[in-house]
Amino acid sequence: MMGYHNKPNLTSEVMMKDDWNGFPGIRTGDQGRLTADGFLYITGRFKDEYKLSNGKYIHPDPLKRH
């Protein structure tokens, strides 16, 4: 990913300065943990926003327990 088109401020927020295996990292908004065996487990989200396959973003309503 090169960044957001014509949005340098937003690009600088999500692109990480450090390289990981030769590639710049991207802050996706996902939470997770990396095990000693090298497995990545996604455990939640930092952002309440999801990008659909059609490119649109949605903000789901929080679920409430009764």
Distance bins in CASP14 RR format, pairs under 12 A and 6 or more apart:
PFRMAT RR
TARGET T0000
AUTHOR 0000-0000-0000
RMODE 2
METHOD distances of the structure
MODEL  1
1 10 0 0 0 0 0 1 0 0 0 0 0
1 11 0 0 0 0 1 0 0 0 0 0 0
1 14 0 0 0 0 1 0 0 0 0 0 0
1 15 1 0 0 1 0 0 0 0 0 0 0
1 16 0 0 0 0 0 1 0 0 0 0 0
1 23 0 0 0 0 1 0 0 0 0 0 0
1 24 0 0 0 0 1 0 0 0 0 0 0
1 25 0 0 0 0 1 0 0 0 0 0 0
1 26 1 0 1 0 0 0 0 0 0 0 0
1 27 0 0 0 0 0 1 0 0 0 0 0
1 28 0 0 0 0 0 1 0 0 0 0 0
2 8 0 0 0 0 0 1 0 0 0 0 0
2 11 0 0 0 0 1 0 0 0 0 0 0
2 14 0 0 0 0 0 1 0 0 0 0 0
2 15 0 0 0 0 1 0 0 0 0 0 0
2 23 0 0 0 0 0 1 0 0 0 0 0
2 24 0 0 0 0 1 0 0 0 0 0 0
2 26 0 0 0 0 0 1 0 0 0 0 0
3 9 0 0 0 0 0 1 0 0 0 0 0
3 10 0 0 0 0 1 0 0 0 0 0 0
3 11 1 0 1 0 0 0 0 0 0 0 0
3 12 0 0 0 0 1 0 0 0 0 0 0
3 13 0 0 0 0 0 1 0 0 0 0 0
3 14 1 0 0 1 0 0 0 0 0 0 0
3 15 1 0 0 1 0 0 0 0 0 0 0
3 24 0 0 0 0 1 0 0 0 0 0 0
3 25 0 0 0 0 0 1 0 0 0 0 0
3 26 0 0 0 0 1 0 0 0 0 0 0
3 27 0 0 0 0 0 1 0 0 0 0 0
4 10 1 0 1 0 0 0 0 0 0 0 0
4 11 1 0 1 0 0 0 0 0 0 0 0
4 12 0 0 0 0 1 0 0 0 0 0 0
4 13 0 0 0 0 1 0 0 0 0 0 0
4 14 1 0 0 1 0 0 0 0 0 0 0
4 15 0 0 0 0 1 0 0 0 0 0 0
4 26 0 0 0 0 0 1 0 0 0 0 0
5 11 0 0 0 0 1 0 0 0 0 0 0
7 13 0 0 0 0 1 0 0 0 0 0 0
7 14 0 0 0 0 1 0 0 0 0 0 0
7 15 0 0 0 0 0 1 0 0 0 0 0
8 14 0 0 0 0 0 1 0 0 0 0 0
8 15 0 0 0 0 0 1 0 0 0 0 0
9 15 0 0 0 0 0 1 0 0 0 0 0
10 27 0 0 0 0 0 1 0 0 0 0 0
11 24 0 0 0 0 0 1 0 0 0 0 0
11 26 0 0 0 0 1 0 0 0 0 0 0
11 27 0 0 0 0 0 1 0 0 0 0 0
12 24 0 0 0 0 0 1 0 0 0 0 0
12 26 0 0 0 0 0 1 0 0 0 0 0
12 27 0 0 0 0 0 1 0 0 0 0 0
13 26 0 0 0 0 0 1 0 0 0 0 0
13 27 1 0 0 1 0 0 0 0 0 0 0
13 29 0 0 0 0 0 1 0 0 0 0 0
13 47 0 0 0 0 0 1 0 0 0 0 0
14 24 0 0 0 0 0 1 0 0 0 0 0
14 25 0 0 0 0 1 0 0 0 0 0 0
14 26 1 0 1 0 0 0 0 0 0 0 0
14 27 1 0 1 0 0 0 0 0 0 0 0
14 28 1 0 0 1 0 0 0 0 0 0 0
14 29 0 0 0 0 1 0 0 0 0 0 0
14 46 0 0 0 0 0 1 0 0 0 0 0
14 47 0 0 0 0 0 1 0 0 0 0 0
15 23 0 0 0 0 0 1 0 0 0 0 0
15 24 1 0 1 0 0 0 0 0 0 0 0
15 25 1 0 0 1 0 0 0 0 0 0 0
15 26 1 0 0 1 0 0 0 0 0 0 0
15 27 1 0 0 1 0 0 0 0 0 0 0
15 28 0 0 0 0 0 1 0 0 0 0 0
16 22 0 0 0 0 0 1 0 0 0 0 0
16 23 0 0 0 0 1 0 0 0 0 0 0
16 24 1 0 0 1 0 0 0 0 0 0 0
16 25 1 0 1 0 0 0 0 0 0 0 0
16 26 1 0 0 1 0 0 0 0 0 0 0
16 27 1 0 0 1 0 0 0 0 0 0 0
16 28 0 0 0 0 0 1 0 0 0 0 0
17 24 1 0 0 1 0 0 0 0 0 0 0
17 25 0 0 0 0 1 0 0 0 0 0 0
17 26 0 0 0 0 0 1 0 0 0 0 0
17 27 0 0 0 0 0 1 0 0 0 0 0
18 24 1 0 0 1 0 0 0 0 0 0 0
18 25 1 0 0 1 0 0 0 0 0 0 0
18 26 0 0 0 0 0 1 0 0 0 0 0
18 27 0 0 0 0 0 1 0 0 0 0 0
19 25 1 0 0 1 0 0 0 0 0 0 0
19 26 0 0 0 0 0 1 0 0 0 0 0
20 26 0 0 0 0 1 0 0 0 0 0 0
20 34 0 0 0 0 0 1 0 0 0 0 0
20 40 0 0 0 0 0 1 0 0 0 0 0
27 45 0 0 0 0 0 1 0 0 0 0 0
27 46 0 0 0 0 1 0 0 0 0 0 0
27 47 0 0 0 0 1 0 0 0 0 0 0
28 40 0 0 0 0 0 1 0 0 0 0 0
28 42 0 0 0 0 1 0 0 0 0 0 0
28 44 0 0 0 0 0 1 0 0 0 0 0
28 45 0 0 0 0 1 0 0 0 0 0 0
28 46 0 0 0 0 1 0 0 0 0 0 0
28 47 0 0 0 0 1 0 0 0 0 0 0
28 49 0 0 0 0 0 1 0 0 0 0 0
28 50 0 0 0 0 0 1 0 0 0 0 0
28 51 0 0 0 0 1 0 0 0 0 0 0
29 42 0 0 0 0 0 1 0 0 0 0 0
29 43 0 0 0 0 0 1 0 0 0 0 0
29 44 0 0 0 0 1 0 0 0 0 0 0
29 45 1 0 1 0 0 0 0 0 0 0 0
29 46 1 0 1 0 0 0 0 0 0 0 0
29 47 1 0 1 0 0 0 0 0 0 0 0
29 48 0 0 0 0 1 0 0 0 0 0 0
29 49 0 0 0 0 1 0 0 0 0 0 0
29 50 0 0 0 0 1 0 0 0 0 0 0
29 51 0 0 0 0 0 1 0 0 0 0 0
30 40 0 0 0 0 1 0 0 0 0 0 0
30 41 0 0 0 0 0 1 0 0 0 0 0
30 42 1 0 1 0 0 0 0 0 0 0 0
30 43 0 0 0 0 1 0 0 0 0 0 0
30 44 1 0 0 1 0 0 0 0 0 0 0
30 45 1 0 0 1 0 0 0 0 0 0 0
30 46 1 0 0 1 0 0 0 0 0 0 0
30 47 0 0 0 0 1 0 0 0 0 0 0
30 49 0 0 0 0 0 1 0 0 0 0 0
30 50 0 0 0 0 0 1 0 0 0 0 0
30 51 0 0 0 0 0 1 0 0 0 0 0
31 40 0 0 0 0 0 1 0 0 0 0 0
31 41 0 0 0 0 1 0 0 0 0 0 0
31 42 1 0 0 1 0 0 0 0 0 0 0
31 43 1 0 1 0 0 0 0 0 0 0 0
31 44 1 0 1 0 0 0 0 0 0 0 0
31 45 1 0 0 1 0 0 0 0 0 0 0
31 46 1 0 1 0 0 0 0 0 0 0 0
31 47 0 0 0 0 1 0 0 0 0 0 0
32 39 0 0 0 0 0 1 0 0 0 0 0
32 40 1 0 0 1 0 0 0 0 0 0 0
32 41 1 0 1 0 0 0 0 0 0 0 0
32 42 1 0 1 0 0 0 0 0 0 0 0
32 43 1 0 1 0 0 0 0 0 0 0 0
32 44 1 0 0 1 0 0 0 0 0 0 0
32 45 0 0 0 0 1 0 0 0 0 0 0
32 46 0 0 0 0 1 0 0 0 0 0 0
33 39 0 0 0 0 1 0 0 0 0 0 0
33 40 1 0 0 1 0 0 0 0 0 0 0
33 41 1 0 1 0 0 0 0 0 0 0 0
33 42 0 0 0 0 1 0 0 0 0 0 0
33 43 1 0 0 1 0 0 0 0 0 0 0
33 44 0 0 0 0 0 1 0 0 0 0 0
34 40 1 0 1 0 0 0 0 0 0 0 0
34 41 1 0 0 1 0 0 0 0 0 0 0
34 42 0 0 0 0 0 1 0 0 0 0 0
34 43 0 0 0 0 0 1 0 0 0 0 0
35 41 1 0 0 1 0 0 0 0 0 0 0
35 43 0 0 0 0 0 1 0 0 0 0 0
44 50 0 0 0 0 0 1 0 0 0 0 0
45 51 0 0 0 0 0 1 0 0 0 0 0
45 59 0 0 0 0 0 1 0 0 0 0 0
45 60 0 0 0 0 0 1 0 0 0 0 0
45 62 0 0 0 0 0 1 0 0 0 0 0
47 57 0 0 0 0 1 0 0 0 0 0 0
47 58 0 0 0 0 0 1 0 0 0 0 0
47 59 0 0 0 0 1 0 0 0 0 0 0
47 60 0 0 0 0 0 1 0 0 0 0 0
48 57 0 0 0 0 0 1 0 0 0 0 0
48 58 0 0 0 0 1 0 0 0 0 0 0
48 59 1 0 1 0 0 0 0 0 0 0 0
48 60 1 0 0 1 0 0 0 0 0 0 0
48 61 0 0 0 0 1 0 0 0 0 0 0
48 62 1 0 0 1 0 0 0 0 0 0 0
48 63 0 0 0 0 0 1 0 0 0 0 0
49 55 0 0 0 0 0 1 0 0 0 0 0
49 56 0 0 0 0 0 1 0 0 0 0 0
49 57 1 0 1 0 0 0 0 0 0 0 0
49 58 1 0 0 1 0 0 0 0 0 0 0
49 59 1 0 1 0 0 0 0 0 0 0 0
49 60 0 0 0 0 1 0 0 0 0 0 0
50 56 0 0 0 0 1 0 0 0 0 0 0
50 57 1 0 0 1 0 0 0 0 0 0 0
50 58 1 0 1 0 0 0 0 0 0 0 0
50 59 0 0 0 0 1 0 0 0 0 0 0
50 60 1 0 0 1 0 0 0 0 0 0 0
51 57 1 0 1 0 0 0 0 0 0 0 0
51 58 0 0 0 0 1 0 0 0 0 0 0
51 59 0 0 0 0 0 1 0 0 0 0 0
52 58 1 0 0 1 0 0 0 0 0 0 0
52 59 0 0 0 0 0 1 0 0 0 0 0
52 60 0 0 0 0 0 1 0 0 0 0 0
END
